[in-house]
Amino acid sequence: MTTLSPLDSPLARARTLLFVPGNRPERFRKALTSGADGVVLDLEDSVPASEKPAAREAIAAAWRDVTVAAVPLVVRINGLGGDAGRDDLAWLASLSPPAGVMLAKTESASQLHAVAQALPGLPILPLIESAAGMLALPDIACASGVLRLVVGHIDFMADTGIRCSDDERELDTLRFNVAMQTRVNCLAPAIDGVTVAIDDDARLQADTRRALNFGFGAKLCIHPRQAPVVHAAMAPNDVELEWARRVLAADQASGGAAVRLDGRMVDLPVVLQARQALARVRVDGSA
């Protein structure tokens, strides 16, 4: 029997991860059938401190149903700098494992070690949401159990005092470093933060394209309607597909030798880019 590599798992390939507050169990089923590639039951920012125990109870009550859904389920727990995070970790360890755990406000490899000890073998998605987290990226990215890095840019701005323009160019360094650590540690593609403008499809499309430009492979969502917009924005357009197919055809015709196409040189790096573009098309033909 072949064992599925974590990098080949549905969670590693998910393009969208949809947040659902843990204290809103009536929304769990809708989220799981929304079309998002994964669902994150949240115990952190979307749940008031006074309701966190009730949120854990609500998730536990629905656990059997939500963990057998067709999409991977992730639980976001609070950062381990406070009691809520430690309580979340002990509680989650008492349940059958979900597809993964997302650790809010990750700032050190030691925090990830604590998660890995409590939840052995469970894929971890560390959220980089602070200056300390960014500076610790080299250690965080190579920690045992880490599957994908996640950018929490709104908390990052709050932590650092950075104020962003519409294109968020002030956060380029953060995204670049996440992309580099993803690559050198052979992690699944990184996940970009949320777009808070729920009804602004143009903004969501632009944010998704920026994530792709940085080499990211997914985006966090806060509303079910955002998932199909992200999926469409991540798929190569007709021009990109035609270019990629022509590049591969030219490469095949040349037997792998460098060849000229449309006045430009096509060699191995260009061929790899073409393959990456085609890989963004789902096997079933969906966006």
C-alpha positions in Angstrom: 0.0 0.0 0.0 1.5 3.4 -1.1 1.7 6.0 1.6 0.6 9.5 0.4 3.3 12.1 0.9 2.2 15.2 2.9 3.2 17.3 -0.1 0.7 15.4 -2.3 -2.1 15.6 0.2 -5.3 17.6 -0.4 -4.2 20.1 2.3 -0.9 20.7 0.6 -2.6 21.3 -2.7 -5.5 23.4 -1.4 -5.9 26.8 -3.1 -8.4 28.2 -0.6 -8.8 27.8 3.1 -12.1 29.2 4.4 -12.3 30.4 8.0 -15.4 29.6 10.1 -15.8 30.8 13.7 -15.7 27.9 16.1 -18.6 29.4 18.1 -20.9 29.3 15.0 -21.6 25.6 14.5 -24.6 26.3 12.3 -22.1 27.5 9.6 -19.9 24.4 9.7 -21.8 22.4 7.1 -22.2 25.3 4.8 -18.5 25.9 4.8 -17.7 22.3 4.1 -19.9 22.3 1.1 -19.0 25.8 -0.1 -16.5 24.8 -2.8 -13.4 25.9 -0.8 -10.6 23.4 -0.9 -10.2 23.4 2.9 -12.0 24.7 6.0 -10.4 26.2 9.1 -12.5 26.0 12.2 -11.3 29.0 14.2 -10.6 29.3 17.9 -8.6 32.6 17.6 -9.5 36.0 16.4 -13.1 35.4 15.3 -14.0 34.0 18.7 -14.3 36.4 21.7 -12.2 35.3 24.7 -15.4 34.6 26.8 -16.7 32.2 24.2 -13.6 30.1 23.5 -14.6 27.3 25.9 -18.0 27.1 24.2 -16.4 27.1 20.8 -14.3 24.1 21.7 -17.5 22.3 22.9 -19.3 23.2 19.7 -16.5 21.9 17.5 -16.2 18.7 19.6 -19.9 18.1 19.3 -19.7 18.3 15.5 -16.4 16.6 15.3 -17.5 13.2 13.8 -19.4 15.0 11.0 -16.9 17.6 10.1 -13.8 15.3 10.0 -15.4 12.9 7.5 -16.2 15.7 5.0 -14.8 15.6 1.5 -12.5 18.6 2.1 -9.6 18.7 4.6 -10.4 20.2 8.0 -7.9 22.4 9.9 -8.3 23.9 13.4 -6.7 27.3 14.1 -5.6 27.4 17.7 -4.5 30.5 19.7 -0.9 31.4 20.0 1.0 29.5 22.7 2.0 32.7 24.5 -1.2 32.6 26.6 -3.5 30.2 28.4 -6.0 30.0 25.5 -3.4 28.5 23.2 -2.3 25.9 25.7 -5.9 25.0 26.4 -6.6 24.6 22.7 -3.6 22.3 22.2 -4.6 20.0 25.1 -8.2 19.9 23.9 -7.3 19.2 20.3 -4.9 16.4 21.4 -8.0 14.6 23.0 -9.8 14.3 19.6 -9.1 12.2 16.5 -6.7 14.2 14.3 -8.0 16.6 11.7 -6.1 17.2 8.4 -3.9 19.9 10.1 -3.5 22.5 12.8 -2.9 26.2 12.2 -0.9 27.9 14.9 -1.7 31.6 15.3 1.1 34.1 16.0 4.0 31.6 15.5 7.2 33.2 16.7 9.7 30.4 17.3 10.5 26.8 16.4 10.1 25.9 20.1 6.4 26.7 19.8 6.1 24.3 16.8 8.0 21.7 18.7 5.4 21.9 21.5 2.6 21.5 18.9 4.4 18.5 17.3 4.8 16.8 20.7 1.1 17.2 21.6 -0.1 16.3 18.1 2.5 13.9 16.7 2.5 13.5 12.9 -0.2 16.3 12.3 0.7 18.8 9.6 1.3 22.3 11.0 0.5 25.6 9.3 2.4 28.3 11.2 0.9 31.8 10.8 3.5 34.5 10.5 1.9 37.6 12.0 4.6 39.6 13.8 8.1 41.0 13.4 9.4 38.2 15.7 7.7 35.6 13.5 9.3 37.1 10.4 12.8 37.2 11.9 12.4 33.6 13.1 11.3 32.3 9.6 14.4 30.3 8.9 13.9 28.3 12.1 10.1 28.1 11.8 10.2 26.9 8.2 12.5 23.9 8.9 10.7 22.8 12.1 9.4 19.3 12.2 5.8 18.9 11.0 5.5 22.2 9.1 3.6 21.7 5.9 2.9 25.2 4.6 3.7 28.8 5.8 0.8 31.2 6.2 1.0 35.0 6.0 -1.2 36.8 8.5 -0.6 40.3 7.2 -3.3 42.2 9.1 -1.9 41.1 12.5 1.6 41.8 11.1 0.6 45.4 10.3 -0.9 45.8 13.8 2.3 44.4 15.4 4.7 46.4 13.3 2.8 49.7 12.9 3.2 49.4 9.1 0.4 51.1 7.1 -0.2 49.7 3.7 -1.1 51.3 0.4 -3.7 49.5 -1.8 -1.1 47.2 -3.4 0.5 46.4 -0.1 4.0 46.9 -1.5 5.2 47.6 2.1 4.8 43.9 2.8 6.8 42.7 -0.2 9.7 41.8 2.1 7.5 39.6 4.3 6.0 37.8 1.3 9.4 37.4 -0.4 11.0 35.9 2.7 8.1 33.5 3.2 8.5 32.4 -0.5 12.2 31.9 -0.1 11.9 29.8 3.1 9.2 27.8 1.5 11.5 27.0 -1.4 14.7 26.2 0.5 12.8 23.9 2.9 10.8 22.2 0.2 7.4 23.0 1.8 4.1 23.0 0.1 3.3 26.4 -1.5 2.7 29.2 1.0 -0.7 30.6 1.8 -1.5 34.3 1.7 -3.7 36.3 4.1 -7.3 37.3 3.8 -8.9 40.0 1.7 -11.3 41.8 4.0 -13.3 43.5 1.2 -15.8 40.7 0.9 -17.8 42.1 -2.0 -14.9 43.5 -4.0 -14.1 40.9 -6.6 -11.6 43.1 -8.4 -9.6 43.6 -5.2 -9.7 39.9 -4.4 -8.5 39.0 -7.9 -5.6 41.4 -7.7 -4.7 40.1 -4.2 -4.7 36.6 -5.6 -2.6 37.4 -8.6 -0.1 39.1 -6.3 0.1 36.0 -4.2 0.8 33.9 -7.3 3.5 36.4 -8.4 5.3 35.7 -5.1 5.0 31.9 -5.7 2.2 31.3 -3.2 -0.3 28.6 -3.9 -3.3 29.5 -1.8 -5.2 32.2 0.0 -7.2 32.4 3.2 -10.9 33.3 2.8 -13.4 34.8 5.2 -16.6 34.3 3.1 -17.7 31.3 1.0 -18.2 33.6 -2.1 -14.5 34.4 -2.1 -13.5 30.8 -2.9 -14.6 30.6 -6.6 -13.1 34.0 -7.3 -9.7 32.9 -5.9 -9.9 29.7 -7.9 -10.6 31.5 -11.1 -7.8 34.1 -10.5 -5.3 31.3 -9.8 -6.1 29.4 -12.9 -4.0 30.4 -16.0 -5.9 32.5 -18.5 -6.2 31.6 -22.2 -3.1 33.6 -23.2 -1.0 31.9 -20.5 -2.3 28.4 -21.5 -1.6 29.0 -25.2 1.9 30.2 -24.4 2.7 27.3 -22.1 1.5 24.8 -24.7 3.5 26.3 -27.5 6.6 26.4 -25.3 6.3 22.7 -24.5 5.6 21.9 -28.1 8.7 23.8 -29.2 10.8 22.1 -26.5 9.6 18.7 -27.6 10.3 19.4 -31.3 13.8 20.6 -30.4 14.5 17.5 -28.3 15.2 19.6 -25.3 17.7 21.9 -26.9 17.3 25.7 -26.6 15.0 27.0 -29.3 13.7 30.4 -30.5 10.0 31.1 -30.1 8.4 34.4 -31.0 11.8 36.1 -31.0 12.7 34.8 -27.5 14.9 32.0 -26.4 13.2 29.0 -24.9 15.4 26.9 -22.6 14.9 24.7 -19.5 13.9 27.5 -17.1 11.3 28.7 -19.5 10.0 25.2 -20.0 9.7 24.8 -16.2 7.7 28.0 -16.1 5.4 26.6 -18.8 4.9 23.4 -16.8 4.1 25.4 -13.7 1.4 27.3 -15.6 -0.2 24.1 -16.8 0.0 22.6 -13.4 -2.4 25.3 -12.2 -5.1 23.7 -14.3 -7.0 21.1 -12.2 -7.1 17.5 -13.5 -10.9 17.6 -13.6 -10.7 20.8 -15.8 -12.0 23.1 -13.0 -10.4 26.4 -12.2 
